[in-house]
Amino acid sequence: MAVEKRFSKVASLTDLNFDCILEVFRWLSLKDAMNLAETCNDMQDVADYVFKKTVTELEMDFGVDMKQALHQVGSYLTAITLVMDKCEITEKQFVEISERCKNVRSVTLIAFKRNLINPTAFFTNLSGLDNVTLTDSCLARDEDFFKPLTKLKSVNIKKCSERERLALIKCFEQNRNITSFTCTSLCASIVPMVPNLERLSMNFCPERALHINHIENFEHLRYLTMHSLEGNPCPILTILAERGILEELVIINVIATEQMFRVIKKFNKLKFLGIGKQIQCAPPEVLPPQLEVLKLGGFRFSKNTMSNMVKHHKRLKYINLENCFVYEGGCYCDYFKALASFTLVELMPYKDREIHVSIVSTDYSPPPVIITTAHDLWIRNFMEDFKMFEISYPGLDRVEFGFI
């Protein structure tokens, strides 16, 4: 009631009540909402109320006016993404962003070039950051890049080079409470500097592989993503299975073997399992007992494969199939409709359970939705009536469900 009273002047001027004004703002894009607020001064209070409630993250690719965005929503933001290659931003503007966004706790820098902008003042203004992500960025061997930041809990380095190694060493030395680290290209030797890691995502290959002794030091590791595995992951997985605390495991570009599947099923607390890409073998039917989410890429399904998975794992609720194959007509195919039909038949005995299946296929014709026959309509009705089978059409959810 107090909030509505604040906007009584606006309502009287516009012949709209409070709820109507709020609804108008909720349906506008951020750019249009900011323009409306600036054009109609009496709308500013409503805009501030909506922005404070709804705008906490902002990607600045500078499709919106930077000064306008900083003025209108800067103080409400808790996370910002700066796409540096889509604008000509000066060091002064870079610092201004940090001055306007004092409440930000997470920063993502895309295509940042250290030789063009000095980040020291920017990070000094945001010394309370707990998450930093760098993508396609270059630190130019600046080991003091993270110097102002001493409260980090999560560091993510994506598509960067070996030159970031010195900066990370310094970063780890002054941020002993880091619990999450993503690294897709750097040397694994620096990772043991962060013994409190709970979440680790990085490339693994023979010449840069984490030594088994390193894994043993990670007593709190609960989430692990292993990329580009060229060697045998079983020794590391065996240690983690024996420890029994891992809750999430994603393995990408691995040579799948029966030995690996036998080790994986020993993870008694694992709730999330992802294996891909280009596997082209049958998926494991025996999975960890507590598993709730299963993401598979490139696996080949035949009759009763999925049915047996669901039958033996009562907690399984979400299955994601990305570019998987099903045996039909004497060969394996990855057509969306074939996978959908196969899934329906396999899950029919379990229509009393809530199971969500997402299928991402290379079959993009005709996109994005295929509803042309009674059979296709039956798929939709099946989803609505039983509320246990949820389907994604080709290409949808690629970002949300896709493998990194």
C-alpha positions as CSV (number, residue, x, y, z in Angstrom):
1,M,0.0,0.0,0.0
2,A,2.9,2.4,0.9
3,V,4.6,1.6,-2.5
4,E,1.3,2.3,-4.4
5,K,0.9,5.6,-2.6
6,R,4.3,6.8,-3.8
7,F,3.1,6.4,-7.4
8,S,-0.3,8.0,-6.9
9,K,0.9,11.2,-8.7
10,V,2.0,9.1,-11.7
11,A,-1.3,7.3,-11.8
12,S,-3.3,10.5,-11.8
13,L,-1.2,11.9,-14.6
14,T,-1.4,8.9,-16.9
15,D,-4.9,7.6,-16.1
16,L,-3.3,4.3,-15.3
17,N,-3.3,2.6,-11.9
18,F,-0.2,1.3,-10.2
19,D,-0.6,-2.3,-11.4
20,C,-1.0,-1.2,-15.0
21,I,2.1,1.0,-15.0
22,L,4.1,-1.9,-13.5
23,E,2.8,-4.2,-16.2
24,V,3.9,-1.7,-18.9
25,F,7.4,-1.7,-17.7
26,R,7.6,-5.4,-17.3
27,W,6.8,-6.0,-21.0
28,L,9.3,-3.4,-22.3
29,S,12.9,-4.1,-23.2
30,L,15.4,-2.6,-20.9
31,K,16.3,0.0,-23.5
32,D,12.7,1.0,-24.1
33,A,12.0,1.1,-20.3
34,M,14.9,3.4,-19.7
35,N,13.8,5.7,-22.6
36,L,10.3,5.8,-21.2
37,A,11.5,6.7,-17.7
38,E,13.7,9.5,-19.1
39,T,11.0,10.8,-21.4
40,C,8.3,10.9,-18.8
41,N,9.9,12.2,-15.6
42,D,6.9,11.1,-13.5
43,M,7.6,7.5,-14.5
44,Q,11.1,7.5,-13.0
45,D,9.9,6.2,-9.6
46,V,8.1,3.3,-11.1
47,A,11.1,2.5,-13.3
48,D,13.4,2.6,-10.3
49,Y,11.1,0.2,-8.5
50,V,11.0,-2.2,-11.4
51,F,14.7,-2.0,-12.1
52,K,15.6,-2.7,-8.5
53,K,13.4,-5.8,-8.5
54,T,14.3,-7.2,-11.9
55,V,17.6,-5.9,-13.2
56,T,20.5,-7.5,-11.4
57,E,22.6,-8.7,-14.4
58,L,23.5,-6.8,-17.5
59,E,25.6,-7.6,-20.6
60,M,27.2,-4.5,-21.9
61,D,27.8,-5.1,-25.6
62,F,27.0,-1.4,-25.9
63,G,23.9,-2.0,-27.9
64,V,22.3,0.2,-25.2
65,D,23.7,3.6,-24.3
66,M,26.3,3.0,-21.6
67,K,25.8,6.3,-19.7
68,Q,22.1,5.8,-19.7
69,A,22.4,2.2,-18.5
70,L,24.8,3.1,-15.7
71,H,22.6,6.0,-14.6
72,Q,19.4,4.0,-14.6
73,V,20.4,0.5,-13.3
74,G,24.1,0.6,-12.4
75,S,23.5,0.7,-8.6
76,Y,21.2,-2.3,-8.8
77,L,23.5,-4.6,-10.7
78,T,25.2,-7.6,-9.0
79,A,26.7,-9.1,-12.2
80,I,28.0,-7.4,-15.3
81,T,29.4,-8.7,-18.6
82,L,31.6,-6.4,-20.7
83,V,31.9,-7.4,-24.4
84,M,35.1,-5.4,-25.2
85,D,35.4,-6.2,-28.9
86,K,32.0,-4.6,-29.7
87,C,32.9,-1.1,-28.7
88,E,35.7,1.4,-28.4
89,I,35.8,1.9,-24.7
90,T,38.4,4.2,-23.0
91,E,40.1,3.6,-19.7
92,K,38.1,6.4,-18.2
93,Q,34.8,4.8,-19.3
94,F,36.1,1.5,-17.9
95,V,36.7,3.0,-14.5
96,E,33.3,4.9,-14.6
97,I,31.5,1.5,-15.0
98,S,33.1,0.3,-11.7
99,E,32.2,3.6,-9.9
100,R,28.6,3.3,-10.9
101,C,28.3,-0.4,-10.2
102,K,29.4,-0.6,-6.6
103,N,27.2,-3.6,-5.7
104,V,28.6,-5.9,-8.4
105,R,30.0,-9.2,-7.2
106,S,30.5,-11.0,-10.5
107,V,32.4,-9.6,-13.6
108,T,32.8,-11.2,-17.0
109,L,35.3,-9.7,-19.4
110,I,35.1,-10.8,-23.0
111,A,37.9,-9.9,-25.4
112,F,39.7,-7.8,-22.9
113,K,43.2,-6.6,-24.0
114,R,45.5,-5.7,-21.1
115,N,47.8,-3.7,-23.4
116,L,45.0,-1.3,-24.2
117,I,43.4,-0.8,-20.8
118,N,44.8,-0.9,-17.2
119,P,42.3,-2.7,-15.0
120,T,43.8,-1.7,-11.7
121,A,41.5,1.2,-10.9
122,F,38.5,-0.8,-12.2
123,F,39.2,-3.7,-9.8
124,T,40.1,-1.4,-7.0
125,N,36.6,0.0,-7.1
126,L,35.2,-3.5,-7.1
127,S,37.5,-5.0,-4.5
128,G,34.6,-7.0,-3.1
129,L,34.2,-9.2,-6.2
130,D,33.8,-12.9,-5.5
131,N,33.7,-14.1,-9.2
132,V,35.8,-13.1,-12.2
133,T,35.5,-14.7,-15.7
134,L,37.8,-14.0,-18.6
135,T,36.9,-15.1,-22.1
136,D,39.1,-14.6,-25.2
137,S,41.2,-12.2,-23.2
138,C,44.8,-11.3,-23.0
139,L,46.6,-10.2,-19.8
140,A,49.9,-9.5,-21.5
141,R,51.9,-11.4,-18.8
142,D,50.6,-9.0,-16.2
143,E,51.1,-10.9,-12.9
144,D,49.4,-8.1,-10.9
145,F,46.2,-8.3,-13.0
146,F,44.2,-9.6,-10.0
147,K,46.1,-7.7,-7.3
148,P,43.2,-5.5,-6.0
149,L,41.0,-8.6,-5.6
150,T,41.4,-10.5,-2.3
151,K,37.9,-11.9,-1.8
152,L,37.5,-14.1,-4.8
153,K,35.7,-17.4,-4.6
154,S,35.4,-18.3,-8.3
155,V,37.8,-17.8,-11.2
156,N,37.1,-18.8,-14.7
157,I,39.6,-18.6,-17.6
158,K,38.2,-19.5,-21.0
159,K,40.0,-19.5,-24.3
160,C,43.0,-17.7,-22.8
161,S,46.7,-18.6,-23.2
162,E,49.7,-19.8,-21.1
163,R,50.6,-16.1,-20.4
164,E,47.8,-15.9,-17.8
165,R,49.6,-18.4,-15.7
166,L,51.7,-15.9,-13.7
167,A,48.6,-13.8,-13.0
168,L,46.7,-16.8,-11.7
169,I,49.6,-17.9,-9.4
170,K,49.5,-14.4,-7.8
171,C,45.7,-14.6,-7.7
172,F,45.7,-17.9,-5.9
173,E,48.4,-16.7,-3.4
174,Q,46.1,-13.9,-2.2
175,N,42.8,-15.6,-2.5
176,R,42.9,-18.7,-0.4
177,N,39.2,-19.1,-0.3
178,I,38.7,-19.9,-4.0
179,T,36.3,-22.8,-4.3
180,S,35.6,-22.8,-8.0
181,F,38.1,-22.8,-10.9
182,T,37.4,-23.2,-14.6
183,C,40.4,-23.4,-17.0
184,T,40.2,-24.7,-20.5
185,S,43.8,-24.2,-21.7
186,L,46.3,-23.6,-18.9
187,C,48.9,-25.8,-17.2
188,A,47.4,-28.0,-14.5
189,S,50.5,-27.5,-12.2
190,I,49.0,-24.3,-10.7
191,V,45.7,-26.0,-9.6
192,P,47.2,-27.6,-6.5
193,M,47.7,-24.1,-5.1
194,V,43.9,-24.0,-4.4
195,P,43.3,-27.0,-2.0
196,N,39.9,-25.8,-1.0
197,L,38.4,-26.3,-4.5
198,E,34.8,-27.6,-4.5
199,R,34.3,-27.1,-8.3
200,L,36.9,-27.8,-11.0
201,S,36.6,-27.6,-14.8
202,M,39.7,-28.0,-17.0
203,N,41.4,-29.7,-19.9
204,F,43.1,-33.0,-19.4
205,C,45.7,-34.4,-21.7
206,P,48.8,-36.7,-21.1
207,E,51.4,-33.9,-21.0
208,R,49.3,-31.6,-18.8
209,A,47.3,-34.2,-16.8
210,L,46.6,-33.6,-13.1
211,H,48.7,-36.0,-11.1
212,I,46.8,-38.5,-9.0
213,N,48.4,-37.0,-5.9
214,H,46.9,-33.6,-6.8
215,I,43.4,-35.1,-6.9
216,E,44.0,-36.6,-3.5
217,N,44.7,-33.2,-2.1
218,F,41.2,-31.9,-3.2
219,E,39.4,-33.1,-0.1
220,H,36.3,-30.9,-0.8
221,L,35.9,-31.5,-4.5
222,R,32.2,-32.1,-5.3
223,Y,31.9,-30.9,-9.0
224,L,34.3,-32.0,-11.7
225,T,34.3,-31.4,-15.5
226,M,37.1,-33.1,-17.5
227,H,37.6,-31.8,-21.0
228,S,39.5,-33.3,-24.0
229,L,40.6,-36.6,-22.3
230,E,43.2,-38.3,-24.5
231,G,44.3,-40.7,-21.7
232,N,42.6,-43.1,-19.3
233,P,40.5,-41.2,-16.7
234,C,39.9,-44.3,-14.6
235,P,42.8,-43.9,-12.0
236,I,41.5,-40.4,-11.1
237,L,37.9,-41.5,-11.2
238,T,38.6,-44.5,-9.0
239,I,40.1,-42.2,-6.3
240,L,37.1,-39.9,-6.4
241,A,34.7,-42.8,-6.3
242,E,36.4,-44.2,-3.2
243,R,36.2,-40.8,-1.5
244,G,32.4,-40.8,-2.2
245,I,31.6,-37.0,-2.1
246,L,31.4,-36.1,-5.8
247,E,27.9,-34.8,-6.7
248,E,28.5,-33.7,-10.3
249,L,30.7,-35.3,-13.0
250,V,31.0,-34.3,-16.7
251,I,33.4,-36.0,-19.0
252,I,33.9,-34.6,-22.5
253,N,35.7,-36.2,-25.5
254,V,36.6,-39.4,-23.7
255,I,37.1,-42.8,-25.1
256,A,34.3,-44.6,-23.4
257,T,35.1,-48.1,-22.0
258,E,33.4,-50.7,-19.9
259,Q,36.0,-50.1,-17.2
260,M,35.1,-46.4,-17.0
261,F,31.4,-47.2,-16.8
262,R,32.1,-49.7,-13.9
263,V,34.0,-47.0,-12.0
264,I,31.3,-44.4,-12.6
265,K,28.5,-46.5,-11.1
266,K,30.5,-46.6,-7.8
267,F,29.8,-42.8,-7.2
268,N,27.2,-43.3,-4.5
269,K,26.4,-39.6,-4.1
270,L,26.5,-38.5,-7.7
271,K,23.4,-36.6,-8.8
272,F,24.5,-35.2,-12.2
273,L,26.4,-37.2,-14.9
274,G,27.3,-35.9,-18.3
275,I,29.3,-37.9,-20.9
276,G,30.0,-36.7,-24.5
277,K,30.8,-36.0,-27.4
278,Q,31.1,-38.4,-30.4
279,I,31.0,-41.5,-28.2
280,Q,29.2,-43.8,-30.7
281,C,28.8,-46.7,-28.3
282,A,25.9,-48.0,-26.2
283,P,25.2,-46.0,-23.0
284,P,25.7,-47.6,-19.6
285,E,22.5,-49.1,-18.2
286,V,23.7,-49.3,-14.6
287,L,24.3,-45.8,-13.2
288,P,25.1,-44.3,-9.8
289,P,22.2,-45.0,-7.4
290,Q,21.4,-41.3,-6.5
291,L,21.5,-40.0,-10.1
292,E,18.9,-37.4,-11.0
293,V,20.2,-35.8,-14.2
294,L,21.8,-37.7,-17.1
295,K,23.3,-35.9,-20.1
296,L,24.6,-38.1,-23.0
297,G,26.2,-37.0,-26.2
298,G,26.8,-39.2,-29.2
299,F,25.6,-42.5,-27.7
300,R,23.8,-45.3,-29.6
301,F,20.5,-46.5,-28.2
302,S,18.7,-49.8,-29.0
303,K,15.6,-51.4,-27.7
304,N,15.1,-51.4,-23.9
305,T,18.3,-49.4,-23.3
306,M,16.5,-46.3,-22.0
307,S,13.7,-48.3,-20.5
308,N,16.2,-50.3,-18.3
309,M,17.9,-47.1,-17.3
310,V,14.6,-45.6,-16.0
311,K,13.5,-48.9,-14.5
312,H,16.6,-49.3,-12.3
313,H,17.1,-45.7,-11.3
314,K,14.0,-44.4,-9.4
315,R,15.5,-41.0,-8.8
316,L,16.3,-40.2,-12.5
317,K,14.2,-37.2,-13.6
318,Y,16.1,-35.5,-16.4
319,I,17.6,-37.0,-19.5
320,N,19.3,-34.9,-22.2
321,L,20.3,-36.6,-25.5
322,E,22.5,-34.5,-27.7
323,N,23.3,-35.9,-31.2
324,C,22.5,-39.4,-30.0
325,F,21.5,-42.3,-32.3
326,V,18.7,-44.9,-32.3
327,Y,18.6,-48.2,-34.1
328,E,15.9,-48.1,-36.8
329,G,15.5,-49.9,-40.1
330,G,18.8,-51.9,-39.8
331,C,21.0,-48.9,-39.0
332,Y,21.6,-46.1,-36.5
333,C,20.1,-42.7,-37.2
334,D,20.0,-39.4,-35.3
335,Y,16.7,-38.0,-36.7
336,F,14.8,-36.1,-34.1
337,K,11.4,-37.8,-34.8
338,A,13.0,-41.3,-34.6
339,L,14.6,-40.4,-31.2
340,A,11.3,-38.9,-30.0
341,S,9.3,-41.9,-31.0
342,F,11.8,-44.3,-29.5
343,T,11.8,-42.4,-26.2
344,L,8.0,-42.4,-26.0
345,V,7.8,-46.2,-26.5
346,E,10.7,-46.8,-24.0
347,L,9.1,-44.6,-21.3
348,M,5.4,-45.7,-21.7
349,P,5.6,-48.2,-18.8
350,Y,6.7,-45.4,-16.5
351,K,4.0,-42.8,-17.2
352,D,3.4,-42.5,-13.5
353,R,6.9,-41.0,-13.0
354,E,8.0,-37.4,-13.7
355,I,10.7,-37.7,-16.4
356,H,11.9,-34.8,-18.6
357,V,13.7,-35.6,-21.8
358,S,15.5,-33.0,-23.9
359,I,16.5,-34.1,-27.4
360,V,19.0,-32.0,-29.5
361,S,19.5,-33.4,-32.9
362,T,21.3,-32.4,-36.1
363,D,17.9,-32.8,-37.9
364,Y,16.9,-29.2,-38.5
365,S,14.3,-29.6,-41.2
366,P,11.8,-28.1,-40.8
367,P,12.8,-26.0,-37.8
368,P,12.0,-25.3,-35.1
369,V,8.8,-27.3,-34.3
370,I,7.6,-30.4,-36.1
371,I,3.8,-30.9,-35.7
372,T,2.5,-32.3,-38.9
373,T,0.9,-35.6,-38.2
374,A,-1.3,-37.3,-35.7
375,H,1.7,-39.0,-34.2
376,D,3.4,-35.6,-33.6
377,L,0.3,-34.3,-31.9
378,W,0.2,-37.5,-29.8
379,I,3.7,-36.6,-28.6
380,R,2.4,-33.2,-27.4
381,N,-0.7,-34.6,-25.8
382,F,1.4,-37.2,-24.1
383,M,3.5,-34.5,-22.6
384,E,0.4,-32.5,-21.4
385,D,-1.7,-35.4,-20.1
386,F,0.9,-37.2,-18.1
387,K,3.3,-34.4,-17.3
388,M,6.2,-36.8,-17.4
389,F,7.6,-36.5,-20.8
390,E,9.0,-33.1,-21.8
391,I,10.6,-32.7,-25.3
392,S,12.9,-30.1,-26.9
393,Y,12.8,-29.7,-30.6
394,P,16.0,-29.7,-32.8
395,G,18.4,-27.0,-31.8
396,L,16.5,-25.7,-28.8
397,D,18.2,-25.6,-25.4
398,R,21.6,-26.0,-27.1
399,V,23.2,-23.5,-24.7
400,E,21.4,-24.7,-21.6
401,F,21.9,-28.4,-22.1
402,G,24.8,-28.5,-24.5
403,F,28.2,-29.8,-23.6
404,I,30.9,-27.1,-23.1
